Amino acid sequence: MTDTTKYPLGKIYAFDFDGTLTYRDSLLEFIRFAKGTKEFALCFLRFSPLLVLMKMGLYPNWKAKQKVFSYCFKGMPTADFNATCARFAKERPHLLRPKGIKKLREVLAEGGKAIIISASINNWVEPFFAGMPEVFVVGTMIEERDGALTGRFLTKNCYGKEKVTRLLQLYPERTQYWLTAYGDSRGDTELLDFANEGYYKPFR
């Protein structure tokens, strides 16, 4: 048992989203949901060489992701995009891993602070936790202008070291809290190493 008296800010639990709390990558699932199977396939074919280079570590993750996002959603009215995000969460609850959501609810019941730290876009991650107002989502933010998406990211892609940076922006006094983190990929390595307790692929 952790002696919380040593940590004035108590326990903080940081959950990755894609692959950790979900069964699949939510970006790809969201594109398929929003654009349809045909448009999804065309997008995948168009960017498959770039995605292969990204997987090989020869092309930056964030650049590939932003190109795909821009191709699919640049110019879309923000209100329409957010409405699609809300429908996505409502109609795709099966994407969530039951064990992960159970753990999340246990954390909240015990009075812990729960944060979702994800490279995915805030707009479609947040609706999955609409029934848990205590959960705070930290993700990649997107830019909008004149009521429409520009296709660009407003923040750095919340991946790798950026996850630690974003966590410290929320809770800078690292010695004041006990951190438990859950992840499933190389994009979570720095966060897992930074935590007092790090769990890799814990909900499978």
Secondary structure, 3 states (H helix, E strand, C coil): CCCHHHCCCCEEEEECCCCCCECCCHHHHHHHHHHCHHHHHHHHHHHHHHHHHHHCCCCCHHHHHHHHHHHHHCCCEHHHHHHHHHHHHHHCHHHECHHHHHHHHHHHHCCCEEEEEEEEEHHHHHHHHCCCCCCEEEEECEEEECCEEEEEECCCCCCCHHHHHHHHHHCCCHHHCEEEEEECCHHHHHHHHHCCEEEECCCC
